[in-house]
């Protein structure tokens, strides 16, 4: 039996560990935090967007970014770093900002998303969905600009195109925003869930798996390479070794890969969320809602309203920015003033490891026993189970059910 160490106890690392154990590998999980799912998985937006995927890189985004930077509560903030990784990533990102690449990446993400939806369904008998507040609520994307709404309506496919009044009829929590809406597109089948609760639940099942060796609490520090493979993994808990190593440690993956001479095109896109309790009588949304221009999403997760937004390009700084939280709160109060108890809200920030083109990197590296499952950006929860099943197939030498073009190291 091949033994594997999975580095990273977030949703992608845990899913990787589970699918590898199911595929016949002996699995050890290395996690530096005291709890599972403590990083970008902790209080993310909670949307499982299998049919609505929007790669960040698109035609016109660089010009839009300049406008966003000038807006008080705009979706983007940028702080230049004396770190060539930031500038290298930005150059690659701009190269991806064209319609052809956007369409190609969207197709890849849709295929991986559908695989992930099916893969998550295979956990039903093992991890009941009510343990992580899963609901198939549908997703409503609302638009403020008539031009953007018209374009979205033309490309809606199987989505239901709604006027501003139709949006409010479909989701009454949007009543206060009706006057500023041009319309929206509603899609069935999209879901919301608590990513952290999913991590905790899957971690519990993993501990009981016959091929799971246990969790090592420690930080990975260096990959020690001999003769084209990782011979040792240097960690704060001591030196570890295995037949295979899987790197699924979020943004920390890029620094760790660099110790083995491998460049990972990852950058931490910092996002924020608010969680506010829903009281009896509150007009909380039942449907998952995304405000397209503001890049703000609203999701009811259990008895909490989750409001998530923003992309801050400020390096590996996960601290809370009070101004950004205040701005997000202003937007939530304006759009859905009666949705939850905003006075009792809690705030969070996390680093989402993104590739320049928005597609994750799954599979092999130049080292024969080092494997990757990284770069999911804001779609980590959505794509985790599908990515893990693909990784398990690749590591077993089995052809995955989807094409791997554009999903490997090097694109």
N, C-alpha and C positions, 0 to 999 in steps of 0.2 A: 504494500500500500504506500502510495506517495504521500509524504507529509508536507504540509504547506503552512506557512505563517501568513496570515492576513494582517496587514498594518492598517489600522483605522477602525474605530468602533462607532462610526456614524452609520447612517442608513445604507450607504453604498457598501461599506466594509462589512456590515452585519449581513446584508443580503448576499454578498460574495461568499462569506463564510458558510452561510446556510446552504447555498446551491452547490458549493464545492463538497461539503459534507455529504449531501444527498447524492452527489456524483461519484462518491467512493473515496474521496481524499480524507486523510486524517488532518484535522484543522486546529490550529492554535491561533487565537486572536490577540494581537498586541494593541493596547489602548493606553494612552497616557493620562486620560482624565479619570476621575473617581467614578463617574457614571457613564453609561452608554448614551450615545446620541446627544452629547453635551455641546457640540460645535454648531455647524450650520444646520444640523437636523433639529435643533432644540425648539425654536419657535418660528420656524419658517412659515410661509404663507399658507401651507396646508392644502393647496389645490393640487389635484391629480389631473393634469391637463393632457389627456391622451390624444385628443383630436385638435386642440388649439395649442399649437406650438409656434412660437414666433422668435426665430433666431435674432439676437440683438444686432448682429451685423446685417445691414440691408442698405440698398441704394438710398442715398439722401440722409442717412443717419449722421455722418460727420457734420453736415450743415445744421441738422436739428440739434445736435449736441451743443453747438455754439449758442443757440437760442435757449436751450435748457439751462446752460450755465448762467445766463443772465436773469433767470426767473427766481423770485424769492424762495418759493417752495418747489422749484423745479426738480425733476426726477434724477438729475445728474449733478455730481460735484466732482471736481478734479483737483488733485494736489500733485504738482510735479515732484518726482523723486530723483535723487542722485543714484538711481538704480537702473542699469541698462536693461534689466528685464522688463521694466514698465514700458520703455520706449520701443523695445523689440516687439512686445506684445501689441502695442498700439499700431505699429507699422503693419504687422500681420493682420490686425483687425481691419484697418482701412482697406487692405487688399481684398478682404472678403466682402466689402460693402458694395455689392453689385447685385442686380436682380437675378442673374443666372445662378450665382453661388447661393443666394438666398433660397431660391426654389429647390435646388439640389439638396441643401442642408435640411430644409423643411421636410422633404420627402424621406430623408433618412430618419429624422426624428419621429415622424409619424409612424414609420415602420417599427422603430424601436419602442415607441409608446404603445402601440397595439400589442406587441409582444409582451411588454411589461404589464399591461392590463390583464392579459391572459395568465401570465406567470403569478401575479398577485392572487388571482382567483384560485390557483392551485394550492394556496395556503389556507383556504377556507376551513378545511377540516383540522388544521393544526393551530391556527391563530384566528379565532373568531373576530370578525370585523368590528363587533361592538366593543372590543377591548381597546380599539384605537379610534373610536368615534367616527368610523367611516360612514359616509352618506353619499349616495348617488343623486346629487342635488341638481345637476345640470349647471351650465355656465352661461352667463350673460355678459357679453362684452359691449359696453356702451361707449358712444362716440359723441363728442361735443361739436366737432367740425362737420358741417353738412358735406363737404367734399370728401373727408375721410370716411364718413358713414356711407356715402354713395359708392365709394370704391369697395368698402367692406361688403356692402349688399350685393354688388356684382360678383364678388368672389365667395359668397356665403356657402356655396355648395348645398349640402343638406341642412344647413342651419336655418332657423326661422328668423326672418327679417322683421323687425318691429319698429314702429314709430316711437317717439318719446312717450306718448301716452300708452302705447302698447308695452313699453318697458316697465312702466309703473304698474300696469295691470298685471303683468307677469311677476313683478317683484315690488310690492308696495313700499318696501323700505326706501325706494328711490324717489318717493313723492316730493321731497324737498329739492331734489335736483332736476325735476322734470323740465323746468324752464330753461335750463342750460344744455339740455340733451338734444341731439339731432335724431338719435335713434340707436338701435342696438341689434346684435345678432345673438340668438339663443341656440345653444347646442345641448341636446340630450346626452346622457351617458357619462358626462364629466362628474368627478367626485371630489369630496373634501375629506380630510382625516387629520388626526393628530400624529405628526411624524415622530415626535419624541416617544409617545405612547407605543407606536409601532416598533420603535427600536427596543424599548424595554421589553415588550412582549416577545419579539423575535429573539432577543437575548436570552430570555428565560427558556424558550424552546431549544435554542442552540445548546445551552448548558446540559440539557437532558439528552442530546443526540449521542448515539453510540460512537460516532467517529469524531466527536469534539473533545479536544485534549484540555481545553481550559483557556482562561483569559490571563494573560501576563500584563500586569500594570506597570507600564514604563514607557518612556519616550524613546522612539527610534532616533539614533544619532548619526549612524553611518552605515553604508553598505560596503563591505569589504570584499573586493573582487579578486579572484584568482582564475587564470586560464579561461576567461570568457564567461564566468558565472559568479553569482554571489556565494561566497564561501561562508561568511559570517555576517550576522546582523548585530551591530554594536548598539546596545540600548542602556538606558539608565538602570535597568533591572539585571544587566549582565549581557554576556555574549550568547546569541541564539543562532541556531542553524536548522535548516530544513531542506528538503529536496527542491521546494519551490517557494518563492516569495511573491506575494501580491501586494502591490502598493495601491491603497485606497484610503489615503490619509488626508483627503481634502487638499487645501492649499499647502500644507506641510509636505506634500508629495514632491513638489518641485525642488525644494531644498535637499530632501533626502535623495532624490534621483541624481541631483548634481554631484553628490559624493561618489557616485559611480560613473561620472562622466556623461550622464544623459541629460539633455535639455528637454524639459517639459514646457510647452507653451501655455502656461497657466498664469492667470492673474486673479487676485482676490477682489471680486465685485462685492463691496460691502452693502448689505441691505438692512433694513430696519423693520420692526413690527411692533404693534401694540396689541395687547390682549386685554379685553374689558369684559367683566361679567354681564351676562344678559339677565335682567330682572323680569319678574312677571309684569306684563304690560308693555315691555319694550318692543319696539318695531324693528326687530333684527331681521336681516335678510335670510331667507331660506335657501335661495339660489346663490351660488358662487358668482360674484360680480367683479369684473375688471373694468376700471375706468381707463380707456385706452390712452388718451392724451396725457393724463396725469401719471400713468403707470402705477396706479394704486389698485390693490385687490382687497376684496372683502369676503370673508368666509366665516360661516357659523360652524364652530368646532365644539361639539358638546354644548355646554352652557356658556361658552365664551365667544365673543366676536373677535376675530383675528383680522387686523388691518396691516397690510405689508406693502412696502414700496421702496423705491429709490435705489440708485446705483452710485455709490461713492468710490471713486478710484483714488484711494489714499494709502495704498500699501497694506501691510499686514497689521492694521490698526483696527481692532474689534471693539474699541471703547464706544460708549454711548455719546453721541453728539446732541446736546440738549436742544440746539437750534433745529436740528433735523427732526427730532422727536416732536418738538412744538409745531413744526410745520406739518408733519403728518397728522397730528391731532387736529389742527385747524381744518385740514382737508376732510377728515373723517366727520367732524362736527358739521361741516357745511353740507356734505353729501348725504349723511345719514344721522341727523341730530338726535333722533330718538331710538337709535339702534341698541344702545348698551349704556352701562354706567361708566362714562368716560372718566369720572372723578376717581374711580378705583382701578384705572388701567395700570398695567405694568408694561415696561418697554424692554426691547431686546435689540441687539445688533449682532450680525454674523457675517462671516466671510465666505462667499460662494465662489468656488474655484472654477473659473470659466476659461475655455479655449477661445482663440480669436474668432473662430467660425461658429461657436455655440454647440458643436457636436462633441460628445465625450470621446475619450481615448480608451479603447478596450483592447486588451490582448498583449501580444509579444513585444519584447524590446530587443536590442542587440545582445543582451545577456541571455543565455539559454534558459535560465531558471527564474528570471524576473519578469513579472506580468503586471499589467496596468488595468485599473478601473477608476479613472479620474476624469475631472473636467466637465462635470455635469451642470455647472452653473446653477441657475434657479430651478432646474428640472431634476434635481437629485432624487427627490421623493417619487416623482412621476416615473423616472427611468430606472430606478434602482433594481427592481426585480428582473426586468428585462435584460439590463446590462449584466447582472450576476449570472443569469442563465446562459447568455452568450459567452461570458468568460469561462464558465465551466465547460461548455462545449469545446471552445478553442483549446483549453488546457488538456482536454481528453483526446484531442485530435479529431473531433467530430465537427462536421460542417454545421454552423448555426442556421436557424430557419430564415434569417435575413442576410442580405449581403453585407459584407464588412467594408466595402469601399467607403473611404472617408471617415471610418471609425477607428483606424489604427494610428499608431505613432507615425507622424509625417503626413497624415491626412489621406 
